[in-house]
Amino acid sequence: MRGGIVLRAASGSFFVPATVARELRTAPEITRILGAPEDVLGVALTAGEVVPVVRIGVDRRLLLLCSVQDDLLGVVGFEGARAGLFPEASEGLGVSVDGHDVPELALVELRDLLVVDRWSTRGLGATTGERRTLRNAHVLAESTSDRGSGRREP
Amino acid sequence: MADEKPQRRLLRLLRRRPKAKPARDSADQNSLWIAHERAVTSVREVGEATQRIASNLAKQRGAVDGIADRARAIASRSSELSQSLRRVHEVFERLAVLALNASLEGARQPEGVGQPLLLIGDEVRSHAARGTELARELESAFGDVTGELAQIGASVESTKDTSHEASSESARAGSAASNAERALQEVRESLRRTTGTDPETMRALAEAAEHARALVTSLGTLSGKVPEGLVASVLRPAVEPLLRLLAYESDEDDS
């Protein structure tokens, strides 16, 4: 059995393990980021932290707060959810819900959407060669700015 | 003619063929006065009816205003209840989220330890889902009620407009009835001046003519059955004033 939460979206159902899924919340206000990919909705202040938010569907009522490695990630776009223990899927990763295999949500791929270098150059003043996520973008942006003004990089 | 016996004279006078034109004029005048009286009565009834209509319309407007006020109050209350239901809906949704988080926490615990949390989470989620559904149904029903109330409000406003129009029409009808009554008064004066009669006189004359016709009919019936002397002696006291009047008129005609 695998513990976790099954999210039901228009595009299908996805399983998020309990080790990754931290908490379900009503979706807070999301601030869009210029130049971000379509599936990166922006950032939101939730649970006392600014969290990047990605979507897996169109619904905006609930937000699942996930810990992906060291990063927090908000997922929206699901209409319903079901939490508990589920039998493992007959094939691949995921679980079986009511006799149907539900794949595990590819959270790492969703997190990779947050790599700023892949965005339009209009977003956050991206430069090439450095891997930046939303969480460290402001630090890197600051260091880039320092280099541009001739100050020594720390 | 002076030597003629009074009873003979009476019969002759009574049987005398009346002059066609004056009789016709008299009948026409009488008809005119009757028609005038009928018109006056009808116009008076119309005036009274319009006053009653105006009074009833005023009462109706008061009642409709009361209904409109109540409909507005109900609509306002319905809107408040609708907002409350929306809040209830939100509370159930938050409860459902809480239940899901409890289940998630239960699933995070080692097997066995999290079981109570999973059970509670499932139970609460089930109730929350039912509550959400009911709140949604109630919201929908209240939406319908609010819509119906809006339609009632519109109908009441329309009724008020119609009532207002009816009041205006009633006032116009009342005014027209007053004008008609004044006009009939003028007609009455003109008739009085033109014919030299008035309705009361014409009515009395018509009654007198009616009685006279009845007398002649009765005399016709008695003719040959009762001695004329007896008839004359019985009738004389009653018809002597009439005989004098008819004799005077006859003398006037002869002269």
Interface residues (C-beta under 8 A of the other chain):
Chain A: M1 G3 G4 I5 A18 T19 A21 E23 L24 R25 T26 R61 L62 A81 R82 A83 G84 L85
Chain B: E93 R94 V97 L100 N101 S103 L104 G106 A107 R108 Q109 E111 G114 L118 G121 D122
